Amino acid sequence: MSIVRNVAAIAKGMSITFGEIFEPTQVENYPDGPGPLRGAVLEQRFRGAHVLQRDENGLEKCVACFLCAAACPSNCIFIEAAENTEEVRISSSERFAKVYNIDYNRCIFCGYCVEACPTDAITHGHGFELATLNATNLVIRKEDMLVPVEALTAAQ
């Protein structure tokens, strides 16, 4: 009896397989699609590459409080603080992050840094093309993560 049941199960599985062979293939239009994501469909809560935000005046939101680095379980965030001067204002606070690096070799995209930030300076963007053959390219610097000032003026 068990041999007949096994053969019937295999036949049912093969009928599904043979039925799908003649159906047209459905693919995402990722590499050649239109727009900045080129056809990729991302969910709203997707955790992509990190983005450092600016305020409405174009100043950096990061005040170098080190809370994101302290919350990071993989210890992949490195921050070096510097003081703002009256002549040169980088952020609206007394301090700013002179160096802000994230090592994506270690990052697990947990989102703890985003939750810990009191000024909402760091967020997850929708960048998903992080693959590289050289591990040193995965240390992303502040200049690469910072939102350009032109993007703020275009949004207003």
Steps between C-alpha positions, in 0.01 A plus 500: 500500500780743581663441160178598322470811721860600425453452126178703512678783686784502246251499211309793652823697547615427146161606360543840666855524363397409145207742519734786590748426223272642232401813693676826410783600730431797729809708576569831670632766264788588733812558294333680209194663657427875508571739785772522765424149632487360146185297551583365847202494736589579863275476801441813708693363800799381293831558680753603241819700512513767769433866422610800708227765491517880494261747662288751307788752500738253336702439819585149610268351759771285660621655826765232571330367813637147438166338590483318167849356547414396856179327387667311215536130595761434230713806584516612138450877548801726555444867587746780566352822637609859440379837628303746288635852475312824440659535156442142387172333599473138398209409730256699707649367825832566673659189351489314172636171371830576331537132412203265471580157357291186479674172426251298296724195539370487858158672478200270551237762403322459833380863515614562859704801388192654336291445814770637732555828313330787689513739203391252229830566326558144381238304310485195280475592136400284206852431372542129450791463259780461752682201352868539418805282453716722719420508872652846544224642278246402765621761749258780415601851602291798605536670162345197328205475743412869533192624314608758241383858554352499149260224606362725775434792267334271244268356767376846606 
